[in-house]
Amino acid sequence: MILTTALRGLFRFAFGPTPEPPARSQASALVLVADGIGGLDLCGVSLQVMAGRVARGHRVEVVRWCHGFGRWHKDLTNTANVEAWAIRLADQIQAFRAERPEVPVYLVGKSGGTGVVVRTLERLPAGVVQGAVLLAPALSRHYDLDSALAAVDGMLTVFWSPFDLFLLGAGTLIFGTIDRVHSVSAGLTGFRWPRGSKPAGNGPSPHDRLCQVRWRWRMAATGYLGGHLGCDSPFFLKKYVIPLLAVPQPNENAPIGSGGQGDPALSR
């Protein structure tokens, strides 16, 4: 909490005071952010700060699922904790949607927090969540996303970088991914379909709801240089992530698989 407060102070110095977020009862969208292991919450705080400036109707809440600052190994290996938070979040989301069915819910996960997000999605009924974003996912690259994708009404967008070698290459080979596989992570390579799981033909598939975005040099202008912490940059989140959290309009009928829910930054 001390470091999070210090981080907020730094952002206040750089960007000015952050507007107070709306209450859940008044929000136009609810965004739940599960940050990476270690308890710093850099991505969540950055997203709160930028959403407070460019998406003021959104309520962004940081899910504090970690064990405390610096306790990264316990965060990574305590699978029971991930499951407990997934159950808790799934219950919260269903209760919120029952009370405010017109308000979209989005999930954002960074690194180890993507395990919490995916396990939460797997516990939800079909189409309950409007969209989800996985940043530098510390999940094994062959993780089967089908059950998670079923809970998403729009798109599940994954940002990955072939330069995230230290943490999502060597790091997860040695210490394991959040789903406890000793391999390189999906955040380094993108998700790869388990053998025999990718459907043939042109029929509808949960995979149509998955948009994978590889790091590009143009992203460096936002502070994301391809490393693990770059996608925590407030400028990256503003340009590439917040547009994915837009409130759908009543006349909006974008086709499944359109790639990024209409965000032009992903197609440039």
C-alpha positions as CSV (number, residue, x, y, z in Angstrom):
1,M,0.0,0.0,0.0
2,I,2.9,2.4,0.8
3,L,4.4,1.8,-2.7
4,T,1.0,2.2,-4.3
5,T,0.4,5.5,-2.5
6,A,3.8,6.6,-3.7
7,L,3.0,5.6,-7.2
8,R,-0.2,7.6,-7.1
9,G,1.7,10.6,-5.8
10,L,4.1,10.3,-8.7
11,F,1.3,10.2,-11.2
12,R,-0.4,13.2,-9.5
13,F,2.9,15.1,-9.9
14,A,3.1,14.1,-13.6
15,F,-0.5,14.4,-14.7
16,G,-2.3,16.4,-12.0
17,P,-5.0,15.2,-9.6
18,T,-7.0,12.1,-10.8
19,P,-10.7,12.6,-10.9
20,E,-12.7,10.5,-8.4
21,P,-14.1,7.4,-10.1
22,P,-17.9,7.0,-10.2
23,A,-19.5,4.6,-7.7
24,R,-20.5,1.2,-9.0
25,S,-24.2,2.3,-8.9
26,Q,-23.3,5.2,-11.3
27,A,-20.6,3.7,-13.5
28,S,-21.1,3.3,-17.2
29,A,-18.6,0.4,-17.2
30,L,-16.9,-1.7,-14.5
31,V,-13.3,-2.6,-15.2
32,L,-11.5,-5.1,-12.9
33,V,-7.7,-5.3,-13.1
34,A,-5.6,-8.2,-11.8
35,D,-2.0,-7.0,-11.8
36,G,1.2,-9.1,-11.9
37,I,2.9,-11.0,-9.1
38,G,4.8,-9.1,-6.5
39,G,2.1,-6.7,-5.4
40,L,3.2,-3.5,-7.0
41,D,-0.1,-2.9,-9.0
42,L,1.7,-0.7,-11.5
43,C,-0.6,-1.6,-14.3
44,G,-3.8,-1.2,-12.3
45,V,-2.8,2.2,-10.9
46,S,-1.8,3.4,-14.4
47,L,-5.1,2.3,-15.8
48,Q,-7.0,4.0,-13.0
49,V,-5.1,7.3,-13.7
50,M,-5.6,7.3,-17.4
51,A,-9.2,6.1,-17.3
52,G,-9.9,8.9,-14.9
53,R,-8.9,11.3,-17.7
54,V,-10.3,9.8,-20.9
55,A,-13.0,7.4,-19.7
56,R,-14.5,9.1,-16.7
57,G,-17.7,7.0,-16.6
58,H,-15.6,3.9,-16.1
59,R,-15.0,2.5,-12.6
60,V,-11.6,0.8,-12.6
61,E,-10.9,-1.4,-9.6
62,V,-7.6,-3.1,-8.8
63,V,-8.0,-6.7,-7.6
64,R,-5.5,-7.1,-4.8
65,W,-5.0,-10.9,-5.2
66,C,-1.3,-10.9,-4.4
67,H,0.2,-11.8,-0.9
68,G,2.0,-8.5,-0.5
69,F,4.9,-6.5,-2.0
70,G,7.8,-8.7,-3.0
71,R,6.1,-12.0,-2.3
72,W,6.2,-13.0,-6.0
73,H,7.1,-16.6,-5.5
74,K,4.1,-17.3,-3.3
75,D,1.9,-15.4,-5.7
76,L,3.2,-17.5,-8.5
77,T,2.9,-20.9,-6.8
78,N,-0.1,-20.6,-4.6
79,T,-2.7,-22.0,-7.0
80,A,-5.3,-22.2,-4.2
81,N,-5.1,-18.4,-3.9
82,V,-5.7,-17.9,-7.6
83,E,-8.7,-20.2,-7.5
84,A,-10.1,-18.5,-4.4
85,W,-9.9,-15.1,-6.1
86,A,-11.4,-16.5,-9.3
87,I,-14.5,-17.7,-7.3
88,R,-14.7,-14.4,-5.5
89,L,-14.6,-12.3,-8.7
90,A,-17.0,-14.5,-10.6
91,D,-19.5,-14.2,-7.7
92,Q,-19.0,-10.4,-7.7
93,I,-19.4,-10.1,-11.4
94,Q,-22.6,-12.1,-11.5
95,A,-24.1,-10.1,-8.6
96,F,-23.2,-6.8,-10.3
97,R,-24.7,-7.9,-13.6
98,A,-27.9,-9.1,-11.8
99,E,-28.2,-5.6,-10.3
100,R,-27.1,-3.6,-13.3
101,P,-27.5,-5.8,-16.4
102,E,-27.1,-2.8,-18.8
103,V,-23.5,-2.0,-17.6
104,P,-20.7,-3.8,-19.3
105,V,-18.0,-5.5,-17.3
106,Y,-14.4,-5.8,-18.5
107,L,-11.5,-7.8,-17.1
108,V,-7.8,-6.8,-17.5
109,G,-5.0,-9.0,-16.4
110,K,-1.2,-8.4,-16.5
111,S,1.4,-11.1,-16.3
112,G,0.5,-13.4,-13.4
113,G,-2.8,-11.7,-13.0
114,T,-3.9,-13.1,-16.3
115,G,-4.3,-16.4,-14.5
116,V,-6.8,-14.9,-12.1
117,V,-8.7,-13.3,-15.1
118,V,-8.8,-16.5,-17.1
119,R,-9.9,-18.7,-14.2
120,T,-12.6,-16.1,-13.4
121,L,-13.9,-16.2,-17.0
122,E,-14.0,-20.0,-16.8
123,R,-16.4,-19.8,-13.9
124,L,-18.8,-17.4,-15.6
125,P,-21.8,-18.2,-17.8
126,A,-21.6,-17.4,-21.5
127,G,-21.4,-13.8,-22.5
128,V,-21.4,-12.3,-19.0
129,V,-18.3,-10.2,-19.6
130,Q,-18.2,-7.7,-22.5
131,G,-14.4,-8.0,-23.1
132,A,-11.1,-9.0,-21.6
133,V,-7.5,-7.9,-22.1
134,L,-4.4,-10.0,-21.3
135,L,-1.2,-8.1,-21.1
136,A,2.1,-10.1,-21.2
137,P,0.3,-13.2,-20.0
138,A,2.4,-15.5,-17.8
139,L,0.2,-18.4,-18.8
140,S,1.6,-21.4,-20.7
141,R,1.4,-20.8,-24.5
142,H,-0.7,-23.9,-25.1
143,Y,-3.3,-23.0,-22.4
144,D,-6.8,-23.9,-23.7
145,L,-8.8,-20.6,-23.7
146,D,-12.0,-22.1,-25.0
147,S,-13.9,-22.0,-21.7
148,A,-12.7,-18.5,-21.0
149,L,-13.7,-17.2,-24.4
150,A,-17.2,-18.5,-24.0
151,A,-17.8,-16.0,-21.1
152,V,-16.8,-13.1,-23.3
153,D,-19.5,-11.4,-25.4
154,G,-17.0,-9.3,-27.4
155,M,-13.3,-9.9,-27.7
156,L,-10.5,-11.3,-25.6
157,T,-7.4,-9.3,-26.7
158,V,-3.9,-10.5,-25.9
159,F,-0.8,-8.3,-26.1
160,W,2.5,-10.2,-26.4
161,S,6.1,-9.4,-27.2
162,P,9.0,-11.6,-28.5
163,F,11.4,-9.4,-26.5
164,D,9.9,-10.3,-23.1
165,L,12.7,-12.9,-22.8
166,F,13.9,-12.4,-19.2
167,L,10.7,-12.9,-17.3
168,L,8.4,-14.7,-19.7
169,G,11.2,-16.8,-21.3
170,A,13.8,-17.8,-18.8
171,G,11.8,-16.8,-15.8
172,T,8.8,-19.0,-16.4
173,L,11.0,-21.8,-17.8
174,I,12.8,-21.9,-14.4
175,F,10.0,-20.9,-11.9
176,G,6.9,-21.9,-13.9
177,T,3.9,-20.1,-15.3
178,I,0.9,-19.0,-13.3
179,D,-0.8,-22.3,-14.4
180,R,2.3,-24.2,-13.1
181,V,3.9,-25.2,-16.4
182,H,7.7,-24.9,-16.8
183,S,7.8,-23.4,-20.2
184,V,8.0,-20.0,-22.0
185,S,4.8,-18.0,-21.6
186,A,2.1,-16.9,-24.0
187,G,3.3,-13.4,-23.4
188,L,6.5,-14.2,-25.3
189,T,5.0,-16.1,-28.2
190,G,1.2,-15.6,-28.2
191,F,-1.1,-18.4,-27.5
192,R,-0.7,-21.5,-29.6
193,W,-3.6,-23.9,-30.1
194,P,-3.4,-27.2,-28.4
195,R,-2.9,-29.9,-31.0
196,G,-6.3,-30.9,-32.5
197,S,-8.2,-28.1,-30.8
198,K,-8.3,-25.5,-33.6
199,P,-11.4,-26.1,-35.6
200,A,-11.4,-26.6,-39.3
201,G,-13.7,-24.8,-41.7
202,N,-15.5,-21.5,-41.6
203,G,-18.1,-22.2,-38.9
204,P,-18.4,-20.1,-35.7
205,S,-15.8,-20.9,-33.0
206,P,-14.8,-19.4,-29.6
207,H,-11.5,-18.8,-31.2
208,D,-13.1,-16.1,-33.3
209,R,-13.3,-14.0,-30.1
210,L,-9.5,-14.0,-29.6
211,C,-7.4,-11.2,-31.0
212,Q,-3.6,-11.5,-30.5
213,V,-1.5,-8.4,-30.9
214,R,2.2,-8.7,-31.3
215,W,4.5,-5.9,-30.0
216,R,5.4,-3.5,-32.8
217,W,8.0,-0.8,-33.0
218,R,5.4,1.9,-33.2
219,M,4.4,1.0,-29.6
220,A,7.7,2.3,-28.4
221,A,6.4,5.8,-28.8
222,T,4.0,5.0,-25.9
223,G,6.8,3.8,-23.6
224,Y,6.3,0.1,-24.3
225,L,9.7,-1.0,-25.6
226,G,8.9,-4.7,-25.8
227,G,9.9,-5.6,-22.2
228,H,7.8,-6.8,-19.4
229,L,7.0,-3.5,-17.7
230,G,6.4,-1.5,-20.9
231,C,2.7,-2.4,-21.1
232,D,2.2,-0.8,-17.7
233,S,3.0,2.6,-19.4
234,P,0.0,5.0,-18.9
235,F,0.5,6.2,-22.5
236,F,0.4,2.6,-23.9
237,L,-2.7,1.9,-21.8
238,K,-4.4,5.1,-23.0
239,K,-3.8,4.4,-26.7
240,Y,-4.2,0.6,-26.9
241,V,-6.1,-0.7,-24.0
242,I,-8.7,1.9,-22.9
243,P,-10.3,1.9,-26.4
244,L,-11.0,-1.8,-25.9
245,L,-13.0,-0.9,-22.8
246,A,-15.5,1.3,-24.7
247,V,-19.1,1.1,-23.8
248,P,-21.0,-0.6,-26.7
249,Q,-23.6,1.6,-28.4
250,P,-27.1,0.2,-28.9
251,N,-26.7,0.3,-32.7
252,E,-23.2,-1.2,-32.6
253,N,-23.1,-4.6,-34.1
254,A,-19.5,-5.3,-34.9
255,P,-18.9,-8.9,-36.2
256,I,-17.2,-11.4,-34.0
257,G,-13.5,-11.6,-34.7
258,S,-13.3,-8.0,-36.0
259,G,-10.1,-7.6,-34.0
260,G,-10.1,-5.2,-31.1
261,Q,-13.7,-4.0,-30.9
262,G,-13.2,-1.2,-33.3
263,D,-9.9,0.2,-31.9
264,P,-8.1,1.7,-34.9
265,A,-4.8,1.5,-33.1
266,L,-4.7,-2.3,-33.4
267,S,-5.0,-2.2,-37.2
268,R,-2.4,0.5,-38.0
